[in-house]
Amino acid sequence: MAKVLVTGSAGFIGGYVVEELLSRGYQVVGLDNYSKYGPVTRSYDSHPDYRFVEGDARDVDLVTELLDGCDHFIAGAAMIGGISYFHAYAYDLLATNERIMASSCDAAIKAHRDGTLKKMTYLSSSMVFESTTHWPSKEGDERLVPPPLSSYGFQKLAVEYYAKAAWDQYKLPYTIVRPFNCVGVGEGRALGEVEVLSGNVKLAMSHVVPDLVQKIVKGQDPLHILGAGDQVRHYTYGGDLAKGIIAAMEHEDAVNQDFNISTAESTTVLELAEVIWKKIKGADVPFSVVSDDPYEYDVQKRVPDVSKAKEILGYEANTSLDEMLDEVIPWVTQAVKDGKL
């Protein structure tokens, strides 16, 4: 039975990844310091093939210890949040995440050289394409377009340079995955979230789906959205992202390759808002919106080319927006009732 270390295992995407790995028969070691949401419980916490360690991914000795006997390392630990994070924590996003990545690579290089580690799978981001002016963004464009303007996007591009540099110098095999706009359940209000008002409602995580849901549930009318609502996103179900990440980890043709992991479906924020409104309010309640000033780094279009993942990995993200929302809306609604959002 293969063994995988997942850092950031208590995070939003990390939770889906651990669950999928366990369902496939992997032994999983999870590492997280609970800095984002505080202690969380998962349905698989008592699974016999799962070991969770509360600790810091910047601790090279700890990560090295946890990699003992591991075949794979999914490096997902990072300081990450919604768009308000890009502004409120501009320096910390860069400094903290660089330290995490350097420590992770230091441990992985040793584990590959002296132990059983076969490959490292790095979680990058769609934000590496932040400054592009043509779409869809395909693998390789990140080196052809101007670098990201936000410190978060720039650091995620640096993650990809770590991967390639560790291969160039130490022959540590890698795969880079770029998740696009994760949608799912299990995300709470971040501990360090800066309070941001959107009309009369505080943003939950500065992530558009839960924020729109909670504003509608709390009775906001007209609904406040950032900008004109013409921002284009590819909302991808967390379970689908996990399947894509693991497909990239497993596939022999994914070695030293990079992949956009995303649905192929484009949706504007305004379209998304109207769908959520009708699901909660019903089709008979008039839909109206008010535009708030957008953030500086509110990228207008994030549109990936997903053909490489399909051709090499045989991977497609097929969960529809309707299916995602039918799962997320009740979850967020209950969280609002419980006073968690």
C-alpha positions in Angstrom: 0.0 0.0 0.0 1.5 3.3 -1.1 1.9 6.1 1.4 1.4 9.8 0.8 2.2 12.9 2.9 -0.3 15.8 2.4 0.7 19.1 3.9 -2.2 21.5 4.5 -4.4 18.5 5.0 -6.9 20.4 7.2 -7.4 23.0 4.5 -10.2 23.4 2.0 -8.7 21.5 -0.9 -6.5 19.3 1.4 -9.6 17.8 3.0 -10.9 16.6 -0.3 -7.5 15.3 -1.3 -7.1 13.2 1.9 -10.6 11.8 1.6 -10.0 10.8 -2.0 -6.7 9.2 -1.3 -8.1 7.1 1.6 -11.0 6.0 -0.7 -8.4 4.7 -3.1 -6.6 2.6 -0.5 -3.6 4.9 0.2 -2.0 5.3 3.6 -2.1 9.0 4.3 -0.1 11.3 6.7 -1.6 14.7 7.1 0.2 17.8 8.4 -1.4 21.1 9.3 -0.9 23.7 12.0 -4.6 24.8 12.0 -3.6 28.4 11.3 -6.4 29.0 8.9 -9.6 27.8 10.5 -8.5 26.5 13.9 -9.0 22.8 14.8 -11.4 21.1 12.4 -12.9 17.6 12.5 -13.3 15.4 9.4 -15.3 12.2 8.8 -12.0 10.3 8.2 -10.2 11.4 11.3 -10.4 7.9 12.8 -9.7 6.0 9.6 -7.1 3.3 10.2 -5.0 4.4 7.3 -4.9 8.1 8.3 -2.4 9.7 10.7 -2.8 13.4 11.4 0.0 15.5 12.9 -0.5 19.0 14.1 2.6 20.9 13.2 4.3 23.5 10.9 5.4 22.7 7.4 8.2 25.2 7.9 9.8 22.7 10.3 12.2 20.8 8.0 13.0 18.1 10.6 9.3 17.4 11.1 8.5 17.2 7.4 11.6 15.0 6.9 10.4 12.7 9.7 6.9 12.5 8.2 8.3 11.6 4.8 9.9 8.5 6.1 8.4 5.6 4.1 6.3 7.9 1.9 6.1 7.3 -1.8 4.5 10.6 -2.6 4.4 14.1 -1.2 1.5 16.4 -2.1 2.7 19.9 -1.0 -0.4 21.8 -0.3 0.5 23.8 2.8 0.3 27.6 2.3 -1.1 30.7 3.7 -4.0 31.2 1.4 -7.4 33.1 1.4 -9.8 35.0 -0.7 -9.1 38.2 -2.5 -9.0 40.3 0.7 -5.9 38.3 1.7 -4.0 39.5 -1.4 -4.2 43.0 0.0 -4.3 42.6 3.8 -1.4 40.1 3.9 0.6 41.1 0.9 4.0 40.5 2.7 3.0 37.5 4.8 1.7 35.7 1.8 5.1 36.0 0.2 7.3 35.5 3.2 5.4 32.7 4.9 4.8 30.7 1.7 8.4 31.0 0.6 9.5 29.5 3.9 7.0 26.7 3.7 8.1 25.9 0.2 11.8 26.0 0.9 11.4 23.7 3.9 9.2 21.3 2.0 11.7 21.0 -0.8 14.6 20.6 1.6 12.8 17.7 3.2 11.7 16.2 -0.1 15.2 16.3 -1.6 16.6 14.4 1.3 13.7 11.9 1.3 14.2 11.3 -2.4 17.9 10.9 -2.1 18.0 8.7 1.0 14.5 7.3 1.3 11.5 6.0 -0.6 10.0 9.3 -2.0 9.3 9.0 -5.7 8.0 12.4 -6.6 6.7 15.7 -5.2 3.3 17.1 -6.4 3.1 20.9 -6.0 -0.1 22.9 -5.6 0.2 26.1 -7.6 -2.6 28.4 -8.6 -4.5 29.9 -11.5 -3.1 33.2 -10.3 0.2 32.5 -12.1 -1.8 33.6 -15.2 -2.9 36.8 -13.4 -1.3 39.2 -15.9 -2.3 37.4 -19.1 -4.1 39.2 -21.9 -5.2 36.2 -23.9 -7.4 33.2 -23.1 -7.7 30.3 -22.5 -4.5 30.1 -20.5 -2.5 27.0 -21.4 0.4 25.3 -19.6 3.6 27.2 -20.6 1.9 30.6 -20.8 3.0 31.4 -17.3 6.5 31.9 -18.7 5.4 33.9 -21.7 3.1 36.5 -20.1 4.1 39.2 -17.6 4.6 38.0 -14.0 1.7 38.3 -11.6 1.2 41.7 -9.9 -0.1 40.4 -6.6 2.4 39.0 -4.1 0.3 35.9 -3.9 0.3 35.2 -7.6 4.0 35.9 -7.8 4.7 33.5 -4.9 2.7 30.7 -6.6 4.7 31.2 -9.7 7.8 30.9 -7.5 6.4 27.5 -6.3 6.8 26.3 -9.9 10.3 27.6 -10.1 11.1 25.6 -6.9 9.8 22.5 -8.6 11.9 22.9 -11.6 15.0 24.1 -9.7 14.9 21.0 -7.4 14.8 18.8 -10.5 17.6 20.7 -12.2 20.0 20.5 -9.3 18.8 17.4 -7.3 16.7 15.4 -9.8 13.7 15.5 -7.5 10.8 14.5 -9.9 7.8 16.8 -9.8 4.3 17.5 -11.0 2.7 20.9 -10.8 -1.0 21.3 -10.5 -3.0 24.5 -10.8 -6.5 24.3 -9.2 -9.1 26.8 -10.5 -11.7 28.3 -8.1 -12.5 25.5 -5.7 -16.2 25.2 -4.7 -17.3 22.8 -1.9 -18.2 22.4 1.7 -16.1 22.5 4.9 -14.7 26.1 4.7 -15.3 28.3 7.7 -14.5 31.9 8.5 -10.7 32.2 8.6 -9.2 33.1 11.9 -7.1 36.0 10.5 -9.8 37.3 8.1 -9.9 41.0 7.9 -13.4 42.3 8.4 -14.8 43.5 5.1 -18.3 44.8 4.6 -20.2 44.2 1.4 -23.3 46.3 1.9 -24.6 45.4 5.3 -23.0 42.0 5.5 -19.5 40.9 6.4 -17.7 38.8 3.8 -17.2 35.3 5.0 -14.0 34.2 3.3 -13.8 36.6 0.4 -14.6 33.6 -1.7 -17.4 34.4 -4.0 -19.7 31.3 -3.7 -20.1 31.2 0.1 -20.2 35.0 0.3 -23.0 35.3 -2.2 -24.9 32.5 -0.4 -24.6 34.0 3.0 -25.6 37.5 1.9 -28.7 36.2 0.3 -29.6 34.0 3.3 -29.1 37.0 5.5 -31.7 38.9 3.5 -29.5 41.3 1.5 -31.6 42.9 -1.2 -30.3 44.2 -3.6 -27.4 41.9 -3.6 -23.9 43.5 -3.4 -21.3 42.1 -5.8 -17.7 43.3 -6.5 -17.5 45.3 -9.7 -19.9 44.9 -12.6 -20.1 41.1 -12.2 -18.5 40.4 -15.6 -15.5 38.6 -14.0 -15.2 35.2 -15.6 -14.3 32.2 -13.4 -14.2 28.4 -13.8 -15.9 27.1 -10.6 -14.6 23.6 -9.9 -15.9 21.1 -7.4 -13.5 20.2 -4.6 -14.0 16.5 -5.2 -13.1 17.0 -8.9 -10.0 18.9 -8.0 -8.9 16.1 -5.7 -9.4 13.6 -8.4 -7.3 15.7 -10.8 -4.5 16.3 -8.2 -4.3 12.5 -7.5 -4.4 11.6 -11.2 -1.4 14.0 -11.7 0.4 12.4 -8.7 -0.2 8.9 -10.0 0.3 9.1 -13.8 3.7 8.0 -15.1 3.4 10.5 -17.9 2.9 13.4 -15.4 6.5 13.4 -14.2 8.0 16.8 -14.6 4.8 18.2 -16.2 2.3 20.8 -15.2 -1.5 20.7 -15.4 -4.4 23.1 -15.2 -7.0 21.3 -13.1 -10.4 22.8 -13.7 -13.9 22.5 -15.2 -14.1 23.6 -18.8 -17.2 25.7 -18.0 -17.0 29.5 -17.9 -19.4 31.5 -15.6 -19.5 35.2 -14.8 -20.0 36.4 -11.3 -23.3 38.0 -12.3 -24.5 34.7 -13.8 -23.4 32.9 -10.6 -25.2 35.4 -8.4 -28.4 35.0 -10.3 -28.3 31.2 -10.2 -27.7 31.2 -6.4 -30.4 33.9 -5.9 -33.1 31.8 -7.7 -32.1 28.6 -5.9 -32.5 30.3 -2.5 -35.3 32.8 -3.2 -37.2 31.1 -6.0 -37.7 32.3 -9.6 -40.5 34.7 -8.6 -38.5 37.0 -6.4 -36.9 39.8 -8.6 -33.1 39.6 -8.8 -31.3 42.9 -8.3 -27.7 43.8 -7.7 -25.5 46.7 -6.6 -21.9 47.0 -7.6 -19.3 47.6 -5.0 -15.8 48.9 -5.8 -13.7 45.9 -6.9 -10.4 45.0 -5.4 -7.2 46.0 -7.1 -6.2 42.4 -7.8 -9.7 41.2 -8.8 -8.6 39.4 -12.0 -11.2 39.9 -14.7 -10.8 36.5 -16.4 -9.4 33.2 -15.3 -10.0 30.8 -18.2 -7.9 27.7 -18.4 -7.1 25.4 -21.3 -7.9 22.0 -19.9 -6.9 19.9 -22.9 -3.5 18.7 -21.5 -5.0 17.1 -18.4 -7.6 15.4 -20.6 -5.1 14.1 -23.1 -2.3 13.0 -20.7 -4.2 12.1 -17.5 -7.6 11.2 -19.0 -9.0 13.7 -16.5 -12.1 15.9 -16.8 -13.9 17.8 -14.0 -17.6 17.0 -14.7 -19.5 18.2 -11.7 -21.9 20.9 -12.8 -22.4 24.2 -11.2 -26.0 23.2 -10.2 -24.7 20.1 -8.5 -22.1 22.1 -6.6 -24.5 24.7 -5.4 -27.1 22.1 -4.4 -24.4 20.8 -1.9 -22.9 24.1 -0.9 -26.1 26.2 -0.3 -27.5 24.0 2.4 -24.1 23.8 4.1 -23.6 27.6 4.1 -27.2 28.2 5.2 -26.7 25.9 8.2 -23.4 27.6 9.0 -25.2 31.0 9.0 -28.0 29.6 11.3 -25.3 28.3 13.7 -23.6 31.7 13.8 -20.4 30.4 12.1 -20.7 32.8 9.2 
